[in-house]
């Protein structure tokens, strides 16, 4: 299991930091890749970690019911969905099937 990929896939909010170290095209490509992995998360671009504390602290947490509802709405708005079998690239690196448990 690729831990970084899993973190991006399950994140509610994603911070793309140190964007002063890449050009605009590269930053856009990075953000596009992140959005391919998780189209539901809010993505914030930043330099030197300049992010309001509320963006990090007031997240509300991961709720599977909310995610399922957002996915259904998103698929309805776009008129299509992507299946795990859509990726035919052997170097994709994305784990298309996984399970996890949460305990509270």
N, C-alpha and C positions, 0 to 999 in steps of 0.2 A: 504494500500500500504506500503510495506517495503521499506523505504527510502534508507537504505544501499544497498539492492539488486538492486534497481533502479539506484543508483549511479554507481555501478559496471557494470551493463548492458549497460549503456550509455556512459561510459568513453572512451576517446581516449587513455589515458595512465593511468596505475595503478601502484602505488608504494606500495610494500610490505615492510613495515618498521619493525624495532625491531626484525629482524630475528635471532639476537644473543640470544633471549630469548626462542627459540624453537630448537629442534634438526632437522637434515637434512630431515628426513622422514616426520616430521610434516610440515616443510616449503614446501616440495614438494606436500604434500596433500593439503595444503592451496592454493598453486598456481594452482593445478589441478582444484580445486573447482572454483576458480576465472575464469579460462579459460573455464570451462563448462558454466559459465554465460555469458562470453564475450570473444569469441575466436578471435576477431578482434583487441582488444586493445593491446598495447605494455605493457608488464609487466616488471617492474624493481625491483629486490631484493636489499634491502639496510639495513644498520645498522646505527642507530643514525641520520637518515634523510639525509645521505650523498648522495645527488642527485644534479647533475649539474643544475643550474638555467635554462639553455636552455631546459632541459627536461620538466620542468614545464611550462615555459613561452611561448615557441615557438611551441605550439600545433597546431594551425591552426583552431581548432574548429570542432564541430560536423556538418557534412553535410550528410543529409539523402541519397542523390544520391550516394555519395561515399560509404556509408555503404551498400546500396543495391547492388552496383556493386561488392564490396568485398565479400558479402555473395554469390552472384551468382558464382563468380570465385572460392570461397572456396568449394562450393557444387560440382562444376564441377570437381575440382581437387580430392576431396575425393570420388566422385562417389555416394554420398548419402546425405540425409538431415534429419534433425530431426524436427518432427512436434510437435506442442504444446501438442498434445494428447499423445506423447510418454512417458510422465512422469505419471506413475500410482501410485507413492508413495504419500500417503495422507499427509506425513510430508515434502514433497518436499519444500514448502515455496516459490517456484518460481512462480511469477505471469506470466502465459503464454499468457495472452492477456491484453493489456493495450493500451491506447492512450494518446497522449500528444500533446501540441501545442507549437510552438515557434514563438515569434514575434520579429521582428527586427526594 
